[in-house]
């Protein structure tokens, strides 16, 4: 190739033919914008600031106090009703009886109109049954009753001790006229005669 041809070839490289479009320049890709977050300071515990070595004993005490504070308050449960407290000195012979009646009761020469056996019952159970028994028979006009309590070990039966005392407080004090230990053939020390008042 001659020198003139070299000059022409170099010149022709920059010449654009008629009707041709100039090629678009290559667009550079812009980097995607970084997402923006609310830049709030992290808690000190997350940043590791102010950390100290915890004392195991202190941590356990704090956990115990936290668990106690989280416990709900318990509503106290109402206790079952119990027999009323009797006088310390029961009055077994509240009223003087006719000598003939007193003698007959001591010998067991009486007609038992109703009998109640409290063996195997707790004090609360016995009290409820005894109350119904007394009120029911008094309403029917019965007067001579026999209540069996049992002697218990060494004669320390709770029912044997408390039954005469129950009769000294209301409502029984208004109904029971006298309490006497039963004769042997009716239970002896493990039973009582109860003489009820006449209905008014």
Backbone as CSV, one residue per row, in Angstrom:
resi,resn,N_x,N_y,N_z,CA_x,CA_y,CA_z,C_x,C_y,C_z
1,UNK,0.885,-1.174,0.000,0.000,0.000,0.000,0.920,1.221,0.000
2,UNK,0.512,2.207,-0.876,1.304,3.426,-0.998,1.019,4.374,0.130
3,UNK,1.785,5.421,0.211,1.565,6.389,1.280,0.264,7.097,1.161
4,UNK,-0.229,7.357,-0.089,-1.528,8.021,-0.248,-2.649,7.125,0.240
5,UNK,-2.504,5.821,0.004,-3.567,4.903,0.429,-3.610,4.802,1.946
6,UNK,-2.473,4.868,2.578,-2.453,4.827,4.034,-3.142,6.038,4.630
7,UNK,-2.923,7.166,4.004,-3.566,8.394,4.506,-5.066,8.307,4.340
8,UNK,-5.502,7.796,3.199,-6.945,7.677,2.946,-7.581,6.679,3.882
9,UNK,-6.957,5.562,4.132,-7.527,4.557,5.039,-7.662,5.121,6.440
10,UNK,-6.676,5.873,6.844,-6.749,6.477,8.178,-7.857,7.495,8.251
11,UNK,-8.090,8.208,7.194,-9.139,9.230,7.160,-10.517,8.575,7.107
12,UNK,-10.649,7.455,6.355,-11.946,6.807,6.148,-12.488,6.202,7.434
13,UNK,-11.600,5.893,8.381,-12.094,5.295,9.639,-13.051,6.219,10.361
14,UNK,-12.931,7.490,10.289,-13.805,8.421,11.001,-14.947,8.915,10.183
15,UNK,-15.106,8.426,8.923,-16.185,8.899,8.048,-17.405,8.036,8.265
16,UNK,-18.587,8.652,8.376,-19.862,7.952,8.570,-20.636,8.014,7.288
17,UNK,-21.123,6.900,6.795,-21.934,6.865,5.600,-23.261,7.537,5.821
18,UNK,-23.848,8.033,4.733,-25.153,8.688,4.814,-26.211,7.681,5.219
19,UNK,-27.125,8.056,6.148,-28.218,7.184,6.578,-27.858,6.313,7.767
20,UNK,-26.621,6.202,8.122,-26.244,5.399,9.267,-26.312,6.208,10.543
21,UNK,-26.756,5.551,11.645,-26.860,6.216,12.946,-25.578,5.992,13.714
22,UNK,-25.273,7.024,14.411,-24.071,6.918,15.227,-24.367,5.980,16.391
23,UNK,-23.546,4.981,16.632,-23.820,4.016,17.719,-23.843,4.713,19.067
24,UNK,-24.810,4.216,19.924,-24.938,4.797,21.282,-23.693,4.478,22.085
25,UNK,-23.275,5.441,22.818,-22.133,5.147,23.692,-22.537,4.127,24.763
26,UNK,-21.617,3.321,25.167,-21.891,2.293,26.173,-22.175,2.962,27.517
27,UNK,-23.349,2.623,28.040,-23.751,3.216,29.332,-23.082,2.446,30.468
28,UNK,-22.522,3.173,31.361,-21.923,2.566,32.528,-22.994,2.252,33.568
29,UNK,-22.928,1.065,34.111,-23.883,0.673,35.154,-23.558,1.405,36.432
30,UNK,-24.633,2.067,36.969,-24.477,2.751,38.251,-24.664,1.746,39.394
31,UNK,-23.903,1.875,40.399,-24.079,0.947,41.543,-25.437,1.152,42.211
32,UNK,-26.058,0.037,42.605,-27.379,0.108,43.269,-27.255,0.887,44.569
33,UNK,-28.277,1.744,44.846,-28.194,2.545,46.090,-28.258,1.639,47.305
34,UNK,-27.472,1.918,48.334,-27.457,1.140,49.576,-28.723,1.450,50.381
35,UNK,-29.359,0.410,50.917,-30.570,0.676,51.739,-30.210,1.476,52.980
36,UNK,-31.129,2.374,53.311,-30.919,3.213,54.485,-31.685,2.641,55.671
37,UNK,-31.040,2.520,56.778,-31.662,2.055,58.013,-31.626,3.189,59.018
38,UNK,-32.625,3.112,59.947,-32.592,4.101,61.022,-31.367,3.835,61.879
39,UNK,-30.529,4.779,61.880,-29.282,4.613,62.614,-29.485,5.016,64.058
40,UNK,-30.008,4.041,64.841,-30.184,4.278,66.260,-29.063,3.577,67.017
41,UNK,-28.630,4.168,68.078,-27.533,3.535,68.832,-27.988,2.205,69.415
42,UNK,-27.176,1.200,69.322,-27.491,-0.109,69.898,-27.462,-0.037,71.410
43,UNK,-28.258,-0.864,72.057,-28.205,-0.898,73.524,-26.805,-1.218,73.998
44,UNK,-26.505,-0.692,75.167,-25.158,-0.899,75.702,-24.853,-2.371,75.874
45,UNK,-25.901,-3.161,76.223,-25.683,-4.593,76.427,-25.285,-5.271,75.128
46,UNK,-25.826,-4.731,73.943,-25.492,-5.331,72.656,-24.077,-4.935,72.223
47,UNK,-23.678,-3.719,72.562,-22.358,-3.240,72.156,-21.271,-3.784,73.052
48,UNK,-21.704,-4.449,74.157,-20.703,-4.990,75.057,-20.151,-3.970,76.008
49,UNK,-20.873,-2.802,76.133,-20.386,-1.761,77.016,-20.856,-2.026,78.432
50,UNK,-20.060,-1.683,79.370,-20.423,-1.764,80.774,-20.529,-3.171,81.296
51,UNK,-20.003,-4.146,80.531,-20.090,-5.530,80.983,-19.087,-5.779,82.091
52,UNK,-19.573,-6.457,83.109,-18.703,-6.860,84.206,-18.946,-8.322,84.482
53,UNK,-18.018,-8.948,85.092,-18.184,-10.354,85.444,-19.200,-10.489,86.562
54,UNK,-20.290,-11.253,86.290,-21.381,-11.387,87.267,-20.971,-12.331,88.383
55,UNK,-21.381,-11.971,89.585,-21.171,-12.832,90.748,-22.252,-13.910,90.729
56,UNK,-21.913,-15.210,90.671,-22.951,-16.265,90.601,-23.951,-16.184,91.739
57,UNK,-23.473,-15.885,92.955,-24.396,-15.795,94.087,-25.375,-14.656,93.936
58,UNK,-24.872,-13.515,93.443,-25.748,-12.352,93.263,-26.759,-12.610,92.157
59,UNK,-26.315,-13.252,91.067,-27.237,-13.562,89.970,-28.339,-14.498,90.437
60,UNK,-27.982,-15.495,91.268,-28.991,-16.431,91.775,-29.995,-15.732,92.674
61,UNK,-29.511,-14.803,93.512,-30.411,-14.058,94.399,-31.357,-13.190,93.604
62,UNK,-30.835,-12.536,92.539,-31.689,-11.694,91.705,-32.745,-12.528,91.002
63,UNK,-32.359,-13.698,90.493,-33.335,-14.571,89.826,-34.398,-15.035,90.797
64,UNK,-34.006,-15.325,92.044,-34.974,-15.759,93.057,-35.959,-14.650,93.376
65,UNK,-35.432,-13.397,93.537,-36.344,-12.278,93.822,-37.292,-12.039,92.668
66,UNK,-36.793,-12.165,91.427,-37.651,-11.946,90.257,-38.764,-12.985,90.201
67,UNK,-38.426,-14.254,90.523,-39.458,-15.293,90.491,-40.497,-15.075,91.566
68,UNK,-40.076,-14.579,92.755,-41.033,-14.319,93.832,-41.962,-13.176,93.463
69,UNK,-41.413,-12.133,92.800,-42.260,-11.001,92.415,-43.248,-11.405,91.332
70,UNK,-42.875,-12.387,90.503,-43.766,-12.789,89.415,-44.902,-13.671,89.889
71,UNK,-44.799,-14.237,91.082,-45.860,-15.119,91.576,-47.122,-14.327,91.872
72,UNK,-48.295,-14.816,91.454,-49.546,-14.111,91.773,-49.893,-14.259,93.238
73,UNK,-50.634,-13.307,93.729,-51.082,-13.368,95.112,-52.167,-14.425,95.248
74,UNK,-52.015,-15.241,96.258,-52.979,-16.321,96.475,-54.091,-15.859,97.389
75,UNK,-55.300,-16.159,96.971,-56.451,-15.827,97.796,-56.604,-16.878,98.877
76,UNK,-56.629,-16.471,100.132,-56.754,-17.473,101.197,-58.044,-18.261,101.081
77,UNK,-57.908,-19.541,101.279,-59.068,-20.433,101.190,-59.776,-20.484,102.540
78,UNK,-61.090,-20.330,102.470,-61.863,-20.352,103.707,-61.843,-21.750,104.302
79,UNK,-61.618,-21.831,105.600,-61.564,-23.123,106.289,-62.972,-23.646,106.534
80,UNK,-63.071,-24.970,106.667,-64.366,-25.584,106.954,-64.838,-25.155,108.341
81,UNK,-66.150,-25.007,108.514,-66.659,-24.620,109.837,-66.341,-25.685,110.867
82,UNK,-66.017,-25.250,112.038,-65.672,-26.168,113.124,-66.650,-25.975,114.272
83,UNK,-66.767,-26.946,115.137,-67.658,-26.803,116.298,-67.245,-25.607,117.138
84,UNK,-68.198,-24.922,117.757,-67.873,-23.755,118.581,-67.042,-24.141,119.786
85,UNK,-66.219,-23.199,120.229,-65.387,-23.459,121.411,-66.280,-23.515,122.647
86,UNK,-66.268,-24.618,123.374,-67.123,-24.744,124.559,-66.478,-24.082,125.770
87,UNK,-67.213,-23.876,126.835,-66.634,-23.339,128.067,-65.568,-24.290,128.607
88,UNK,-64.555,-23.780,129.274,-63.497,-24.657,129.796,-64.004,-25.630,130.850
89,UNK,-65.036,-25.261,131.602,-65.577,-26.127,132.646,-67.021,-26.502,132.306
90,UNK,-67.235,-27.667,131.655,-68.606,-28.044,131.308,-69.454,-28.306,132.555
91,UNK,-70.681,-27.882,132.476,-71.608,-28.063,133.600,-72.477,-29.261,133.276
92,UNK,-72.079,-30.432,133.770,-72.816,-31.636,133.427,-74.185,-31.671,134.092
93,UNK,-74.250,-31.162,135.285,-75.541,-31.163,135.978,-76.027,-29.732,136.027
94,UNK,-76.561,-29.294,134.900,-76.939,-27.889,134.788,-78.122,-27.552,135.676
95,UNK,-79.025,-28.498,135.825,-80.226,-28.236,136.623,-80.496,-29.446,137.520
96,UNK,-80.934,-29.201,138.710,-81.258,-30.350,139.583,-82.420,-31.137,139.007
97,UNK,-82.263,-32.453,139.023,-83.306,-33.326,138.518,-84.055,-33.963,139.688
98,UNK,-85.223,-34.453,139.404,-85.986,-35.196,140.403,-85.146,-36.403,140.845
99,UNK,-85.146,-36.680,142.116,-84.322,-37.762,142.655,-84.630,-39.099,141.992
100,UNK,-85.880,-39.337,141.713,-86.250,-40.601,141.072,-85.668,-40.668,139.660
101,UNK,-85.716,-39.551,138.931,-85.153,-39.512,137.568,-83.640,-39.687,137.623
102,UNK,-83.010,-39.012,138.601,-81.550,-39.109,138.748,-81.139,-40.558,139.051
103,UNK,-81.897,-41.204,139.939,-81.581,-42.595,140.306,-81.754,-43.518,139.108
104,UNK,-82.843,-43.352,138.386,-83.101,-44.213,137.230,-82.016,-44.053,136.147
105,UNK,-81.539,-42.827,135.959,-80.491,-42.599,134.955,-79.168,-43.226,135.397
106,UNK,-78.874,-43.159,136.686,-77.623,-43.744,137.174,-77.633,-45.258,137.050
107,UNK,-78.813,-45.859,137.159,-78.936,-47.316,137.038,-79.193,-47.760,135.599
108,UNK,-79.483,-46.818,134.736,-79.816,-47.180,133.359,-81.223,-47.671,133.215
109,UNK,-82.065,-47.375,134.225,-83.462,-47.803,134.194,-84.290,-46.737,133.490
110,UNK,-84.018,-46.572,132.196,-84.683,-45.523,131.419,-85.132,-46.118,130.086
111,UNK,-86.074,-45.458,129.483,-86.558,-45.861,128.159,-85.870,-44.969,127.122
112,UNK,-85.022,-45.571,126.300,-84.291,-44.818,125.280,-85.229,-44.596,124.090
113,UNK,-85.458,-43.333,123.774,-86.384,-43.002,122.679,-85.676,-42.834,121.332
114,UNK,-84.378,-42.574,121.360,-83.596,-42.453,120.113,-82.131,-42.657,120.458
115,UNK,-81.394,-43.271,119.522,-79.986,-43.571,119.781,-79.138,-43.106,118.600
116,UNK,-77.940,-42.576,118.924,-77.007,-42.112,117.889,-75.623,-42.684,118.186
117,UNK,-75.005,-43.294,117.171,-73.657,-43.857,117.319,-72.693,-43.020,116.470
118,UNK,-71.702,-42.396,117.115,-70.746,-41.514,116.432,-69.401,-42.187,116.174
119,UNK,-69.321,-43.481,116.334,-68.067,-44.205,116.091,-67.558,-43.950,114.672
120,UNK,-66.233,-43.729,114.537,-65.605,-43.599,113.220,-65.754,-42.250,112.553
121,UNK,-66.375,-41.281,113.234,-66.565,-39.958,112.640,-65.541,-38.978,113.198
122,UNK,-65.149,-38.014,112.334,-64.277,-36.944,112.813,-65.087,-36.004,113.691
123,UNK,-64.409,-35.101,114.370,-65.113,-34.179,115.259,-66.109,-33.313,114.482
124,UNK,-65.703,-32.810,113.306,-66.605,-31.965,112.523,-67.800,-32.760,112.009
125,UNK,-67.552,-33.974,111.520,-68.655,-34.812,111.052,-69.604,-35.125,112.200
126,UNK,-69.030,-35.494,113.352,-69.857,-35.850,114.504,-70.698,-34.668,114.968
127,UNK,-70.125,-33.476,114.930,-70.859,-32.290,115.389,-72.093,-32.040,114.521
128,UNK,-71.925,-32.138,113.193,-73.068,-31.921,112.299,-74.157,-32.958,112.484
129,UNK,-73.758,-34.231,112.609,-74.736,-35.305,112.806,-75.431,-35.147,114.155
130,UNK,-74.661,-34.819,115.168,-75.223,-34.642,116.513,-76.240,-33.495,116.547
131,UNK,-75.924,-32.405,115.899,-76.843,-31.262,115.856,-78.172,-31.645,115.211
132,UNK,-78.099,-32.332,114.059,-79.328,-32.745,113.382,-80.122,-33.730,114.244
133,UNK,-79.406,-34.618,114.906,-80.057,-35.619,115.759,-80.825,-34.949,116.909
134,UNK,-80.193,-33.999,117.582,-80.825,-33.318,118.711,-82.026,-32.495,118.255
135,UNK,-81.828,-31.701,117.205,-82.915,-30.826,116.747,-84.099,-31.636,116.223
136,UNK,-83.812,-32.732,115.517,-84.884,-33.563,114.965,-85.721,-34.204,116.073
137,UNK,-85.060,-34.781,117.076,-85.793,-35.464,118.140,-86.490,-34.482,119.073
138,UNK,-85.893,-33.317,119.286,-86.577,-32.314,120.104,-87.855,-31.839,119.417
139,UNK,-87.796,-31.678,118.099,-88.984,-31.262,117.350,-90.079,-32.323,117.410
140,UNK,-89.707,-33.583,117.567,-90.686,-34.680,117.646,-91.158,-34.927,119.073
141,UNK,-90.627,-34.173,120.022,-91.072,-34.317,121.399,-90.365,-35.420,122.166
142,UNK,-89.267,-35.970,121.618,-88.527,-37.012,122.327,-87.711,-36.366,123.451
143,UNK,-87.461,-37.132,124.528,-86.748,-36.544,125.660,-85.517,-37.345,126.091
144,UNK,-85.579,-38.676,126.132,-84.449,-39.472,126.607,-83.691,-40.068,125.407
145,UNK,-82.461,-39.562,125.206,-81.651,-39.987,124.073,-80.369,-40.653,124.574
146,UNK,-79.824,-41.531,123.731,-78.546,-42.173,124.021,-77.590,-41.863,122.872
147,UNK,-76.419,-41.308,123.219,-75.392,-40.997,122.210,-74.136,-41.762,122.573
148,UNK,-73.647,-42.572,121.636,-72.453,-43.391,121.841,-71.263,-42.693,121.187
149,UNK,-70.236,-42.416,121.970,-69.040,-41.744,121.459,-67.838,-42.676,121.390
150,UNK,-67.823,-43.716,122.205,-66.647,-44.566,122.326,-65.693,-43.994,123.362
151,UNK,-64.837,-44.856,123.893,-63.911,-44.418,124.947,-62.615,-43.878,124.374
152,UNK,-62.197,-44.394,123.231,-60.906,-44.007,122.683,-59.779,-44.684,123.426
153,UNK,-58.569,-44.468,122.976,-57.408,-45.051,123.642,-57.172,-44.356,124.980
154,UNK,-57.031,-45.155,126.016,-56.803,-44.636,127.373,-57.915,-43.683,127.812
155,UNK,-59.124,-43.871,127.265,-60.251,-43.030,127.654,-60.153,-41.599,127.182
156,UNK,-59.337,-41.339,126.124,-59.107,-39.973,125.663,-59.822,-39.690,124.352
157,UNK,-61.000,-40.261,124.171,-61.758,-39.995,122.952,-62.122,-38.514,122.868
158,UNK,-61.856,-37.909,121.715,-62.174,-36.487,121.522,-63.673,-36.267,121.615
159,UNK,-64.447,-37.141,121.004,-65.902,-36.990,121.035,-66.437,-37.182,122.447
160,UNK,-65.894,-38.139,123.182,-66.333,-38.368,124.569,-66.068,-37.128,125.425
161,UNK,-64.942,-36.447,125.150,-64.598,-35.254,125.926,-65.441,-34.053,125.535
162,UNK,-65.701,-33.909,124.239,-66.321,-32.672,123.757,-67.849,-32.684,123.750
163,UNK,-68.454,-33.843,123.675,-69.922,-33.859,123.573,-70.602,-33.170,124.754
164,UNK,-70.218,-33.440,126.007,-70.864,-32.706,127.105,-70.621,-31.191,127.012
165,UNK,-69.467,-30.807,126.472,-69.175,-29.378,126.339,-70.042,-28.728,125.271
166,UNK,-70.301,-29.469,124.189,-71.185,-28.926,123.159,-72.559,-28.609,123.747
167,UNK,-72.992,-29.451,124.676,-74.333,-29.274,125.239,-74.426,-28.041,126.141
168,UNK,-73.286,-27.461,126.495,-73.300,-26.282,127.367,-73.316,-24.971,126.599
169,UNK,-73.302,-25.034,125.261,-73.334,-23.813,124.451,-74.498,-23.921,123.468
170,UNK,-74.922,-22.787,122.992,-76.021,-22.770,122.038,-75.575,-23.370,120.707
171,UNK,-76.507,-24.008,119.989,-77.947,-24.086,120.243,-78.358,-25.190,121.219
172,UNK,-77.407,-26.052,121.620,-77.777,-27.196,122.448,-78.148,-26.802,123.877
173,UNK,-77.570,-25.725,124.377,-77.861,-25.336,125.760,-79.336,-24.996,125.953
174,UNK,-80.035,-24.614,124.884,-81.461,-24.298,124.973,-82.336,-25.542,124.831
175,UNK,-81.728,-26.658,124.466,-82.495,-27.878,124.204,-82.183,-28.976,125.215
176,UNK,-80.891,-29.165,125.516,-80.466,-30.255,126.401,-80.593,-29.808,127.856
177,UNK,-81.320,-30.579,128.628,-81.528,-30.258,130.040,-80.444,-30.865,130.924
178,UNK,-80.000,-32.085,130.620,-78.998,-32.750,131.447,-78.242,-33.775,130.620
179,UNK,-76.963,-33.988,131.002,-76.098,-34.992,130.373,-75.567,-35.894,131.480
180,UNK,-75.682,-37.217,131.304,-75.198,-38.156,132.298,-74.456,-39.298,131.596
181,UNK,-73.442,-39.832,132.258,-72.751,-41.013,131.737,-73.710,-42.198,131.744
182,UNK,-73.702,-42.969,130.663,-74.647,-44.076,130.530,-74.266,-45.235,131.455
183,UNK,-75.250,-46.040,131.785,-75.002,-47.257,132.572,-74.235,-48.271,131.717
184,UNK,-73.659,-49.271,132.370,-72.798,-50.217,131.671,-73.498,-50.907,130.501
185,UNK,-74.753,-51.302,130.712,-75.441,-52.037,129.654,-75.834,-51.138,128.474
186,UNK,-75.612,-49.818,128.615,-75.869,-48.885,127.516,-74.582,-48.268,126.953
187,UNK,-73.435,-48.766,127.407,-72.167,-48.264,126.868,-71.210,-47.727,127.901
188,UNK,-71.669,-47.525,129.130,-70.788,-47.057,130.191,-70.115,-45.733,129.869
189,UNK,-68.789,-45.678,130.093,-68.050,-44.427,129.886,-67.978,-43.995,128.422
190,UNK,-68.348,-44.867,127.511,-68.299,-44.526,126.083,-69.627,-44.055,125.540
191,UNK,-70.574,-43.696,126.425,-71.887,-43.252,125.952,-72.505,-42.287,126.975
192,UNK,-73.507,-41.535,126.506,-74.172,-40.551,127.370,-75.687,-40.640,127.209
193,UNK,-76.363,-40.377,128.349,-77.797,-40.111,128.293,-77.969,-38.598,128.146
194,UNK,-78.856,-38.223,127.280,-79.190,-36.808,127.129,-80.688,-36.649,127.404
195,UNK,-80.992,-35.824,128.394,-82.381,-35.539,128.704,-82.722,-34.169,128.110
196,UNK,-83.673,-34.179,127.173,-84.050,-32.929,126.505,-85.172,-32.231,127.239
197,UNK,-85.245,-30.938,127.047,-86.315,-30.148,127.657,-87.621,-30.432,126.920
198,UNK,-88.694,-30.179,127.638,-90.005,-30.297,126.992,-90.179,-29.141,126.012
199,UNK,-90.894,-29.423,124.950,-91.167,-28.363,123.983,-92.126,-27.353,124.608
200,UNK,-91.830,-26.078,124.401,-92.660,-25.039,124.985,-93.942,-24.822,124.222
